[in-house]
Structure formats: C-alpha cells, structure tokens
Amino acid sequence: MTPEGKTVPHLRFPGFTGDVETHPLGTVTKVIDCKHRTPEYVEKGVPIVSPGTIRWGEIDLISPTKRVTEAEYVPLMDHCDPQIGDMVLSRNQSLGIASRITSNEKFVLGQDTVLLQQKDGNGGIVFYRLQTSGTQDYIAKLSGGSTFSRINLKDIRLLPLSLPADRAEQQKIADFLRAVDGRIGQLSQKKALLEDYKKGVMQQLFTQALRFKDDHGNAFPDWKEKTLGDVGNIVGGGTPDSTNDIFWKGDVQWFTPTEISSKYATRSKRTISTAGLKNCSASLLPIGTLLLTSRATIAEVSIATEECTTNQGFQSIIVNKGVNNEFIYYWVIQSRKEFLRKAQGST
C-alpha cells in the first residue's frame, strides 16, 4: 500500500510501476441483460447459452440442448451484438462464471445470463480478473454464499475489479494468461489422445486380441472365465445415525459415491467413529479394496489406500489372495458399460 492509499501488485512484469485502480465492472465493460421471456424451443437451431453450460474458457455452443429458430433469434438478440472477446456471465448455478466468445457463431443469451462487452481495449484482462479467488469470494457473499443463489444485475455492474492503471500492463497480463490457457489446451488435447489410446489398448487386452509373453518369451496360460464373486468378497456399506454426534468425526474414513473420481481413494470428506462403524451396516474395508459405486454415479471405482468404509451407495470388492486388485480395477473400468446396462432404470 502506498502513502496515497493506492495499491501496487506484489508480482508484475518489469518496466511497470503504476498503481492498481479499482473500478466497478459496469465501467470497464458494458453489461447487457438477457431477454426475460421463454421462447419456443426446437430440436435444431441457434443454441441458447444458459448457466448450466457456462464454464471458464471458450463458450460452449455444442452442448446446449435448448435451441430456437432463426426467426426467434432475431428478437431475442436485437438488443446486443456479441463480438469475439466478449464474455457471457452466469447469474445462477455456475454463479459468477464466465465463458469467452471466440467465434462469430450465433447464440442466444439464456435466462440468468448477461453479456459483458469490453470497453477501452483492456485486452481481455477482465476475464482473468473475474477468475481470481478474491472476486469469486465477493460474488459468493453477494449471493448469500451459495452457488445456486442468484446475483442481481445491479450488483454485477457494481462488482469492484482491481486493474492496473496502465493499459499496456493490462494487455501484457492478459496476453501472458492467454498464452498459459493455450498451453493448457494443448496439454488437454494430448491427454485426450492418450486416454483414447488407453481405451483402445484396454479393449484389445481384455478381449485377448493383444497378449503379452513372460520374461522368457513364452505365452501365458489361457484365461479362465469367472464371476466377480469368484475373485473377491463383495461388501455393501452403511450410514450411522446422522443425528447422533458420537457416531461422527472419528478416525474412520467414510466415502460417498460423489468422492470416487480417481484411481486411488485416501481421505474422505466426512469421517465416522468406531462407535458409528459398530452401529451401522458398514464394514471396515482393508487397504487395496476396490470401492465400486452402485448408486449414482454407477460403476465409478477407486482403490482404497488405507482402511476405510463407505455408505450404502457401494458394492466394494475385497479381492482374494492371488488376485491382482489393479487388474480387477482396470477390468471394472473396461466393463463399465455392462454395469450401466444392468442398472438401467434404477438409481
């Protein structure tokens, strides 16, 4: 903080010495609200960008299922003219999240969205300033702290943004962060290609179209067909009485299906006590157990890295001795469509 009460950044590019100034969002961008009416939807047409489809990054014009005709598009968007570099901000659900317009493709502003049009050539720095934790925390407070609350139009226009006074510094920062985004995009594409490659190899391995040989160049024995119950003990979960505090906040990891999203499961969001474990249908699962979800979402799987338990949304697999748990883990992933097929019509 300078003697005049103005702030300077802790980290900045060489050659810039000016202050950081705070401006309301409505003075550095033009904030344009959506039309407040529900149009008639069609199967094919101009996509409607709604809060549920807004994510940080390029605007998604493929996923939206709600679409309108060209005739409906004209009156719905006659009050604005989106340009490349502008942003669409969500006022609900994905609260305070913005997507950047990167093409001249047509779209319609859905309910609870606003268009942010850049002013004064700030080089796109507003898009990155909106993503900072300070701005997101401020938006959460305005909405009552919930991502499913709603922020009003007045608060959006008054949202304070701290920006360098020097436009050249704004441009420098935006260019740097845009380059980082580009690198992330390249790595994401490589990751997607590797994931596709892995799926193809797994398909060949588990159908035995591709077989390995042992260290001496000899073929391994033929595979044997078994049921999942033949290779492990399948164990359900349980939930202690949620009104009894004695059963909770103990040392026992207690997983729910929404926490299963990676290969290994280590720490759960909530824990139960030994008393809680004894007073519900859950069992203590050993290290290496496959935590397999049997309720939404179905057939997600992780390997437990320490003793744990689960709620009733699991049918976990304690593999038998002599069975490789990682082999079964990859088999479950390869067989996910079969699990889902058997579960159709049920949560």
N, C-alpha and C positions, 0 to 999 in steps of 0.2 A: 504493500500500500504506500503510495507517495504522499508527501505532506499535503497535497491539494485534495486528497481523498480519492484519487483515481487509482485504478489497479493496473499492474503490468503483469504479463504472463510469466510463469516460472520457467517455462520452456518455450523457446521461439527460435526462428531462423536468424542467422547472422544478418546484420545490417538494418534490423528494425528496432526502433527504440520508442515508438509512440505508445500512448495509453490504450487501454481497453475501455470501450464505452458500452453502456447498457441501453438497449433500445427495445421498445415494445415490438413484438412480431409484426403487428399491423403497420409499422412504419418502414420495415425493411422488406416486407412482402405485401402483395395485395391479397387479402383473404376473401375468397368468394364461396359462399354457401351453396349447397345443392338445392335443387327444386324440391319443395316439400309436397310431393304427391306421388302416389303409387301408380306406375304405368302398367300397361298390359304387356305381359311377358310373352316371348316367343322362343322356340327351340333354337333357332339360328338367327343371328343378327348382331347388333352392336352390344358389346359386353357392358354390364353395369359393375363398376368398381365399388364394392361395399366394404365395411370394416373387417369382415371375416376374410377378405382376400388381400388385405394390405399388410405387407411385410417390409422391413428395411431392405432397400435395394431397388432394382428395376420394377416398374409397375407390372403386375401380372394381369394380362389380358386373355390368358388361355383358360385358367381355372374357373372364372365366374360362370355359374350356371344360369344366372338371370340375365336375359338379353332383351333388347327391344328392336323394333323395326327402324329403318332409316327415317320413316315418317315421324316416329315418336322421338327419335334422336334430336331432330331439329328444335322443337320447342323446349326439350329438357336441357339443352346446352346452348340456347340462344343468348344466355347472359354471360358467357365466358368463352374464351378461345385458348385452350391449353396449348402450351408450347414446350418443345424439348428443353429440359432443365427445370421445368416447374415440378411441383410436388402435390400429391393428394394425401391429406392428413386425416386420420381416423379420429372421430369424436366418441367412439363407443367400441366395446370389445377389445380390439387391439389399440387401446387408448393411447393417443399421442404418438402413434407410429406413423411414419410417412413412407410412401413409395415415390420414386423419382420417375418422371416421364422421359423416356429415351427414344421414342419414335413418334411419327405423326399419325399413328393408327387412332381411329375414333374410339371413344368410350364415353360412358355416361357416369356422372357423379351420383353414387347411390346415397340413400338416406344416411345421415350422420357422418358425412364426409365433407371436407372443404378443399378447395383448390388454392394452393399457395403459389402465387406468381412472383418471380424475383423482381426486385427493384434495384436500380442503380448499379447493375453489373457486379454484384457481390461474389460472383464466381462460384456459387453453389455452396458457400460455407454454411448457410442456414441449415441445409440438410444434415450436415455433420454436427452442428451445434445442437440441433434437436435431439441427437442421439446420446448426448452426454448424460451422465448419471444425475447431475445437478438439475438439468432441465426436466428429465423424466420424473425425478422425485417431486419437483414443483408441480408438474401436471397431475401426478398421483394425489397430491394434497388437495388440489383444486377439485378433484373428482371424488373426494372422500376416501382416497387410498385404495380403491378397488379398480381392477382393470375392466370390470363390467359396468362401472359407473359411466357417467356422461359428462363431458366438459362443454360448457356453453360457449357460444360464439364470441361473446364479449371477452371472456377470459382468454380465449385463443388470441384475439387481437392485442390484448394487453400483456401477453406472455413475455416476460423480460428475457432478452438474449444479450449476452456479453460478447461483443465483437471487437476486433482490432479497429482502431480509428483509421488506419492506413489501408486503403482499398487494395494496394499491391500486396500487403501482408495477408489480407483475406484471400486473395487469389492464390497466393503461394501455399497457404494451408489447405485450401480446397483441392488444388492440383495434387498435392502430396497424398492426401487421403484418398483421392480418386485413383491414384496410382496403386495404393495399397489395396483398394477394392478390386482393381483389375488383376492384381496378383492373386488375391483370394479366389477370384473367379476362375483363373487358370488352374489353381490347385484343386478347386471343386470339380472342374471338368476331369482332371486326372484321376481324382478319387472316384468319380462316377464310372470312368472307364475301367479302373481296377476292380470296382465292385461288380461290373458286368462280366469281366473276365473270370472273377472268382465264382460267380454263379454258374458260368458255363463249365468250368473245371469241376465244380461240385456235382453238377448233373452227370458228367462223364464218370466221375469216381464212384458215385453211389449207384449208378446203373451198371458199373463194372465195364463200361466201354473203355475206360482207361485203368490199367492195373500197374502197380509198382512191383518191383522184384526185390528180393532180400539182398544183403550185402555181398552175397556170393553169386548174384545174377540168376538165382533160382526163383521160379514162380511161387507165390504164396499159395496155401491151400485154398480150395474153393470156399466160397461164402456159404453160411448156413442161414436159413430164414428162421427168425424168432420173433415173438411178440415183444412189445416194450416191457411187459410184465415179466418176461423171461430174463431180462438183463438188469433189472433193478426193482427196488421196492417203491411203489408209488404211494405218496403220502399227501393227504389234504392238509389244510390249515385251519385256523380259527381265530376268533377275536374275543378277548376278555371283555367283561362288562365295562363299557365306556364311562359309566357313572361312578365307578369305584377307583379312586385315585391311587389306591395301593397297588393296583394291577399295572400301572403305567410308569413311564420314565425310569425304568430299571436298566439293567445291563444287557438285556437280550434284544438283539436286532429283530425287527418285525416288519417284513416287507409287504407292500401292497402292489397290485399289478402295474400301476402307473409308474412305479420306480424301476421297472425292468426295461432297460433301454440299451444296455451294453453287455459285452461278453461276461464281465465279472460284476458281482454284487458284493459290496463291502459294508457300507454304512446305510442304514435305513433312516428315513426322516423321523419316524417315531420308534420308541423302544418300549418293551414291556418288562415287568419284573418277574422274578422266579415265581412269585405267587400268582401273577397273571397267567403265566405259562401253565401252571398246575390247574388253573380254574377255567380252562377253555379247551377246545378240541385240537389246538395246535400242538405239534411235536417239535422238539429241538432237533434241527437238521445238522448233520455233520458237514465239515469242510468238504467241498467238492460236489455237494448236492446240486442237481440241476433244478433251478427254480422255474417251473413251467406254468405260465398263466393259463387258466382255464375259463376265465371270465374276462370281459372286455378290458384290455385287448387280448384276444386269444392267441396262444402259441408264441408269445414272446418268451425268451429264455435267457437266463444268466447262470453263471457258475458261482456258487457261494464261496467266498474266500475265508470265511470264518463261520463258526456255529451260529445259526440263526433260526428264525421261524417265520411263518407267513400268515396272512389272513386266509379266508376260505376261498379266495379267488385263484387258488393254485392247485395243481396236482404235481407236486415236486417228485423228482426221481433220484433216489439214493442208489447209485449204480452198484452192482455186485462186484466183489473182488474178481480181478482178472478181466474186467471190462474197462476200457478207456473212457473216462467221462467226457473228454473233449471230442472223441469220435461220436458219442451219442449227442453231444451238443450240436455238432455240425449236421448230424442226421436229422435232428429236430428242425433245424433251420431249412434244410432241403425239403422236408416233409410238411412245411407249414401249410401249403395249400390243401393237403389232405386233412389236417386238423380242422381247418376252416370249413372244408366241405362237410365234415361230420357234424360241425356245430351250427350249420345254417339254421336260421330261425330262432336261435337261442342266444341270450347274452352269455 
